[in-house]
Amino acid sequence: MPVLRQIMASGSVVAALTALVLLILIRFLYIVHWGGKSRHGKSRRTYSTLIVLGSGGHTAEMLNLLSVLQKDRFAPRFYIAAATDNMSLQKARVMEDSLIDAAGVKVEETAKYLQIYRSREVGQSYVTSVWTTLVATAHALYLMIQLRPEVFTLEVQILCNGPGTCIPLCAIAFLFKVLGIRWSSIFYMESIARVKRLSLSGLLLYKLRVADQFFVQWPQLQRKYPRAEYVGCLM
């Protein structure tokens, strides 16, 4: 009898784990199906927004994109850059400080600035980047938890355009979505420098279907990656 009970208990554990895996798989397929589809129609609600900045041209492109963003709908804004990037957040602060409303009055401060461990430095080997990516992912999880309750709202928008810094943050956001903790919409804009092929960050987010909407700035990229949307050059 004790052996029988042990077998039955083991069978129950296996059944429970199988059911859990099945539920997660169903949730994953649901997210993949609805990713990129509008969930609020013409809603005028505001969204907490995470903006991932990369060094050099990545930051210039992102700030150029943000210059036409409806700031009142995307607030508060959290700018995130790599810990080794000393310029991007400074440029973001300059842009935020320059915001004025129609009456010429300085817009109320709605931006915060954060840094995260970099998953891969320029020129770093892919072998060693495995460890640094794991560290960056753990830091991203800590960061997302630290941001509550501001970012733990019904929905968060994540904007990124290529730096490896975005991978851990997007991975955590996607995991939260699969587990039903919070829905985050990830918008990825491939860099204008990518003419014939996607960056490693872009390729990962595209192939793994992590990005809800994926934009490219060259028509040949859209033909090569049909789920991407061609929007023309933004610079």
Summary of the structure (lengths in Angstrom):
residues: 235
radius of gyration: 20.2
end to end distance: 73.8
largest distance: 81.6
contacts: 686
relative contact order: 0.13
helix: 43%
strand: 16%
